[in-house]
């Protein structure tokens, strides 16, 4: 049986994994989920850390692909991707806080890990 502190710890660590993309665009955003993935023993937190890493890789990949397209569409493609990226991240944090017993899975991403 899980105690309240275990559930709160799971919520915090899982939300931190997904929300780390707001800290910076490169190193910190990937270091936080990696660190949590290796340190945590909770399977749900580990799964959320893996999913956050996969999402970070996808954000970078789509960002690289959309830079040339943004020049053609006068920034519209980049702006739409920015909204989707932030929206999905906020949605993942919301899911972590409301359903802490289930890992979050982003739709429409490639899973490398």
trRosetta pair geometry for C-beta under 8 A, 3 or more apart (Angstrom, degrees):
i j d omega theta_ij theta_ji phi_ij phi_ji
2 6 4.4 -123 -164 82 94 134
2 7 5.6 103 137 -51 127 88
3 6 5.0 103 54 3 71 101
3 7 7.4 -139 98 -1 41 87
4 7 5.8 -56 -151 38 36 110
4 8 6.2 33 153 -17 69 108
5 8 5.6 -54 -142 41 33 111
5 9 6.0 37 156 -22 66 106
6 9 5.7 -53 -145 37 28 112
6 10 6.3 31 153 -20 63 105
6 42 7.7 155 -170 -97 93 130
7 10 5.6 -52 -148 35 31 113
7 11 6.4 34 152 -20 64 104
7 100 5.4 111 -162 90 82 154
8 11 5.6 -50 -148 35 33 113
8 12 6.3 32 154 -18 65 107
9 12 5.8 -55 -146 38 30 111
9 13 6.1 21 161 -11 66 110
9 42 7.7 162 110 -34 105 152
10 13 6.2 -59 -139 43 26 103
10 14 5.9 21 164 -14 64 115
10 42 5.7 -148 -102 170 96 163
10 44 5.9 31 -156 82 123 124
10 45 5.7 -127 -135 -60 71 102
10 100 4.8 106 104 179 117 116
11 14 6.2 -63 -142 42 21 106
11 15 6.0 17 162 -14 62 114
11 96 6.0 130 -146 146 60 88
11 97 5.5 70 -157 -112 113 55
11 100 4.8 -63 -71 -100 82 128
12 15 6.1 -63 -145 40 23 106
12 16 6.1 24 157 -22 62 111
13 16 5.5 -53 -144 36 30 114
13 17 6.6 37 154 -25 63 100
13 36 5.4 155 -170 -151 102 129
13 40 6.0 120 170 -88 156 140
13 42 7.3 125 70 49 147 135
13 45 4.7 10 105 -137 128 126
13 48 7.6 124 116 76 82 133
13 49 7.9 -37 154 -60 98 103
14 17 5.8 -48 -154 27 32 114
14 18 6.8 18 155 -6 64 105
14 44 6.8 -36 -78 132 131 94
14 45 5.5 -118 -65 -114 82 67
14 48 4.0 7 -136 111 90 174
14 49 7.9 -106 -115 -46 56 67
14 96 4.0 -173 115 -146 116 125
14 100 6.9 168 27 -137 148 78
14 103 7.7 -150 -133 -123 127 65
14 104 7.4 126 176 1 117 109
15 18 6.1 -62 -150 44 34 102
15 19 5.6 18 159 -7 71 120
15 93 4.9 67 -141 -142 89 84
15 96 4.6 -180 -69 98 73 143
15 97 6.1 43 -76 -56 128 89
16 19 5.9 -62 -128 51 26 102
16 20 6.2 50 162 -53 62 94
16 32 6.2 -124 150 169 95 127
16 36 6.7 150 92 -69 113 150
17 20 6.2 -42 -158 -3 22 115
17 32 6.6 -173 -111 123 45 98
17 33 4.3 80 -147 -103 88 90
17 36 5.4 -114 -78 64 101 152
17 37 7.9 94 -117 -51 127 83
17 45 7.4 153 -25 -168 139 72
17 48 5.1 129 63 128 148 97
17 49 4.6 -120 -125 -97 143 60
17 51 7.9 81 131 65 130 79
17 52 4.0 -166 151 -7 95 159
18 21 7.3 -42 169 6 44 105
18 48 6.7 -69 -40 178 98 104
18 51 7.8 -13 -85 98 95 99
18 52 4.9 -132 -84 -100 52 113
18 55 7.5 28 -131 52 77 151
18 89 6.0 162 163 -155 93 72
18 92 4.1 -154 -152 115 149 124
18 93 5.2 -162 94 -67 127 72
18 96 6.3 -167 13 -25 137 141
18 104 6.8 11 -75 59 141 148
19 22 5.5 -32 -179 17 72 116
19 23 7.9 86 132 -29 72 89
19 89 6.8 113 -101 172 48 106
19 93 5.3 58 -62 -89 102 127
20 23 5.3 -31 -166 7 58 120
20 28 6.6 -144 -177 136 98 78
20 29 4.9 143 130 -140 89 52
20 30 7.8 172 121 -42 129 18
20 31 7.9 -146 178 62 142 61
20 32 3.7 -164 -115 59 149 142
20 33 6.0 -148 35 -32 148 85
20 52 6.8 74 35 169 109 138
21 29 4.7 62 -109 -148 45 123
21 52 7.5 -151 -34 -169 104 97
21 55 7.4 -77 -55 111 145 109
21 56 5.9 -163 -91 -98 108 92
21 59 6.8 98 -145 9 138 169
21 85 7.8 -128 145 168 145 103
21 89 5.6 -115 59 -116 131 143
22 29 7.8 136 26 -104 29 105
22 89 7.1 149 -47 147 96 149
23 28 4.4 -98 116 115 128 128
23 29 5.7 179 57 -73 95 70
23 32 7.0 112 14 -22 151 140
24 27 6.4 -9 94 51 139 67
24 28 4.3 90 27 39 119 110
24 29 5.4 -136 70 -27 67 93
25 29 6.6 -32 -167 -3 9 141
26 29 6.6 131 69 30 11 105
26 30 7.2 -44 165 5 42 111
27 30 6.5 -79 -156 43 26 96
27 31 5.8 21 161 -23 70 117
28 31 5.6 -58 -134 37 31 111
28 32 6.3 36 168 -27 67 102
29 32 6.8 -49 -151 23 21 108
29 56 5.7 162 136 -128 109 130
30 33 6.6 -61 -157 42 38 99
30 34 6.2 35 153 -18 70 114
30 53 6.7 75 -142 -124 80 82
30 56 5.6 166 -88 137 84 158
31 34 5.7 -62 -146 42 32 112
31 35 6.0 32 159 -21 69 109
32 35 6.0 -57 -146 36 26 109
32 36 6.4 20 159 -13 63 109
33 36 5.6 -57 -142 42 34 109
33 37 5.9 41 157 -28 68 106
33 49 4.3 155 -168 -156 85 78
33 50 7.8 173 168 -51 120 20
33 52 4.4 -162 -99 89 146 122
33 53 5.0 -162 110 -56 141 86
33 56 7.2 -165 22 -11 143 138
34 37 5.6 -53 -146 32 28 115
34 38 6.6 15 159 -9 63 107
34 49 7.4 148 -72 176 19 116
34 53 6.8 88 -66 -91 73 127
35 38 6.2 -65 -150 41 28 101
35 39 5.9 10 161 -8 67 119
36 39 6.0 -66 -133 46 28 102
36 40 5.4 19 175 -17 70 118
36 45 6.5 -111 161 163 109 107
36 49 4.8 -164 92 -97 103 130
37 40 6.8 -47 -120 35 14 102
37 46 5.7 88 -141 -138 67 68
37 49 3.7 -171 -72 125 88 146
37 50 6.4 104 -116 -56 128 68
37 53 7.3 -10 -45 -29 147 133
40 45 4.3 -95 161 104 159 133
40 46 5.8 -160 89 -61 112 76
40 49 7.1 165 34 -25 133 141
42 45 4.0 67 80 13 111 112
42 46 6.6 179 88 -13 56 84
43 46 5.5 -53 -144 37 34 114
43 47 6.3 34 157 -20 66 105
44 47 5.7 -53 -148 37 31 111
44 48 6.4 31 152 -17 64 106
44 100 7.1 92 133 163 153 64
44 101 6.6 -116 -93 -160 156 30
44 102 7.1 -149 -134 -152 119 3
44 103 5.3 -164 -153 -63 69 83
45 48 5.7 -54 -147 39 32 111
45 49 6.3 36 152 -23 65 104
46 49 5.6 -52 -149 33 31 113
46 50 6.6 31 153 -17 64 103
47 50 5.7 -51 -149 36 33 111
47 51 6.3 31 153 -17 65 107
47 103 3.6 -67 109 -94 125 157
48 51 5.6 -55 -144 39 32 111
48 52 6.2 36 155 -22 65 105
48 96 6.5 75 -133 -105 147 116
48 103 5.1 -151 -59 -139 72 89
48 104 5.9 58 -118 28 91 89
49 52 5.7 -52 -146 35 30 112
49 53 6.5 31 153 -18 62 104
50 53 5.7 -55 -152 35 31 112
50 54 6.4 32 152 -18 65 105
50 113 4.9 -142 -157 108 96 122
51 54 5.5 -51 -148 36 34 114
51 55 6.4 35 152 -19 65 105
51 92 7.8 -173 121 -143 120 134
51 103 6.3 148 -12 166 141 112
51 104 5.9 -176 106 84 155 75
51 105 6.0 -118 -126 -106 139 49
51 106 6.4 152 178 -3 104 92
51 111 7.9 -40 -115 -117 63 107
52 55 5.6 -54 -148 37 32 112
52 56 6.4 36 152 -22 65 103
52 92 7.5 142 -92 151 84 153
53 56 5.6 -50 -147 33 33 113
53 57 6.5 33 154 -17 64 103
53 112 7.9 -99 123 63 98 102
53 113 5.7 23 91 13 126 149
54 57 5.8 -54 -151 35 31 111
54 58 6.4 30 151 -17 64 108
54 106 7.3 -166 97 36 107 122
54 109 5.9 116 140 130 104 131
54 110 7.3 -147 -171 95 101 51
54 111 4.8 -16 -137 -124 148 63
54 112 5.8 171 -116 28 83 77
54 113 5.7 -131 -65 33 95 95
55 58 5.5 -56 -149 38 34 113
55 59 6.3 40 152 -24 67 101
55 88 7.2 -161 -150 124 131 126
55 89 7.5 146 147 -87 144 80
55 92 7.5 -74 -51 -51 171 162
55 106 5.0 111 -90 -16 113 158
55 109 5.8 -66 -100 -117 63 168
56 59 5.6 -49 -148 31 32 113
56 60 6.6 29 154 -15 63 103
57 60 5.9 -56 -153 37 32 109
57 61 6.2 31 152 -19 66 108
57 110 7.7 -85 104 79 112 95
57 112 5.7 -39 86 13 166 137
58 61 5.5 -53 -141 39 33 111
58 62 6.0 25 163 -11 68 108
58 106 7.7 -160 44 101 153 148
58 109 4.3 -77 -65 -144 165 106
58 110 6.0 155 -92 38 105 79
59 62 6.3 -58 -142 44 24 103
59 63 6.0 31 155 -25 61 112
59 85 5.4 86 -123 -131 109 123
60 63 5.6 -57 -146 36 27 116
60 64 6.5 28 156 -20 63 103
61 64 6.0 -56 -153 33 29 108
61 65 6.5 20 153 -11 64 109
61 110 7.6 -17 53 38 162 125
62 65 5.6 -58 -145 43 35 110
62 66 5.8 27 159 -17 70 114
62 81 5.9 -174 137 -147 118 133
62 85 7.9 -173 80 -73 132 112
63 66 6.0 -62 -139 41 25 104
63 67 6.8 45 158 -42 61 92
63 78 7.9 60 -138 -129 68 88
63 81 6.9 166 -89 135 61 145
64 67 6.2 -37 -156 2 30 114
65 68 7.6 -63 -179 33 37 94
65 69 7.1 20 141 -3 67 120
66 69 5.0 -65 -148 51 52 114
66 70 5.7 64 151 -37 80 98
66 77 4.9 -159 -159 133 103 112
66 78 5.4 146 137 -84 118 66
66 81 5.2 -106 -49 -19 177 157
67 70 5.8 -49 -148 24 27 115
67 71 7.4 30 153 -19 57 96
67 78 7.2 55 -98 -84 43 118
68 71 5.9 -49 -161 25 40 112
68 72 7.1 33 147 -13 66 104
69 72 5.6 -56 -155 38 42 111
69 73 6.0 12 156 4 75 112
69 77 4.3 -38 120 68 110 170
69 78 7.8 158 86 -43 86 76
70 73 6.1 -66 -132 55 31 91
70 74 7.7 -80 174 86 59 10
70 75 5.2 35 -172 -106 97 37
70 76 7.3 178 -133 44 64 45
70 77 4.9 -127 -80 61 63 98
70 78 3.8 23 -101 -25 134 112
70 79 8.0 123 -128 -9 108 70
71 74 7.9 27 -174 -75 24 31
72 77 7.8 33 63 -4 88 133
73 76 4.1 -93 145 46 113 102
73 77 4.6 105 48 -19 144 95
75 78 5.4 -61 -157 47 58 111
75 79 5.6 61 147 -26 84 107
76 79 5.7 -58 -145 38 29 112
76 80 6.3 29 158 -18 65 105
77 80 6.0 -54 -148 36 29 109
77 81 6.4 26 154 -16 63 108
78 81 5.7 -56 -146 39 32 110
78 82 6.2 37 153 -24 65 105
79 82 5.5 -50 -147 32 31 114
79 83 6.6 31 154 -16 63 103
80 83 5.8 -54 -152 36 33 110
80 84 6.3 30 152 -16 67 107
81 84 5.6 -54 -144 40 34 111
81 85 5.9 38 156 -23 67 108
82 85 5.8 -53 -143 37 27 113
82 86 6.4 19 161 -9 63 108
83 86 6.2 -60 -144 43 27 103
83 87 5.8 27 158 -21 64 115
84 87 5.7 -58 -140 40 26 113
84 88 6.1 23 162 -16 64 108
85 88 6.3 -57 -146 36 22 105
85 89 6.5 21 156 -17 59 110
86 89 5.7 -57 -147 37 32 112
86 90 6.3 30 157 -16 67 106
87 90 5.9 -56 -147 38 29 107
87 91 6.2 31 153 -20 64 109
88 91 5.4 -53 -145 37 33 116
88 92 6.3 36 154 -23 66 102
88 106 5.8 54 180 -136 127 109
88 107 7.8 -133 -124 41 120 78
89 92 5.7 -51 -149 32 31 111
89 93 6.6 30 153 -16 63 103
90 93 5.8 -52 -149 36 34 110
90 94 6.3 37 151 -20 64 107
91 94 5.6 -55 -150 37 31 115
91 95 6.4 32 152 -20 65 105
92 95 5.6 -53 -147 36 32 112
92 96 6.4 36 152 -22 65 103
92 104 4.6 118 -145 147 85 159
92 106 6.6 -31 -77 -77 123 91
93 96 5.6 -51 -150 33 33 114
93 97 6.5 26 155 -14 65 107
94 97 6.0 -62 -151 39 29 107
94 98 6.2 9 160 -5 66 116
95 98 6.1 -67 -136 47 28 99
95 99 5.8 -34 -175 41 69 102
95 102 7.8 -75 167 87 103 100
95 104 4.6 116 94 -101 134 114
96 99 7.6 -73 -114 63 13 62
96 100 6.5 48 179 -102 55 66
96 104 6.0 -61 -60 -31 81 127
97 100 7.2 0 -141 -64 16 91
99 102 4.8 -17 141 38 115 106
106 109 4.8 33 98 1 118 131
